[in-house]
Amino acid sequence: MISSDAACAVELVVAGPSDKAALANLAQLYIHDFSEFWAGRPGGELGDDGRFTPMTDFDDYWREAGRIPLLVRAGGALA
């Protein structure tokens, strides 16, 4: 059964510049999920700092026309 409670509501939200850190952190999780397929390729291995090479300069999402940074929220929480 699917609940219609606000706690279960899923929203697609346009991210603002203040969400840049959240986008970068989510990208790290994305890269981690695919790292078994990207091993040995640039960006597919952990750096000495324990992080993957960033995918993009997230500032571009607010500088370039046609780019729209989005976040998914479920019940108000980042999903």
Buried (B, 14 or more C-beta within 10 A) or exposed (E): EEEEEEEEEEEEEEBEEEBBEBBBEBBBEEBEEEBEEBEEEEEBEEEEEEEBEEEEEBEEBEEEEEEEBEBEEEEEEEE
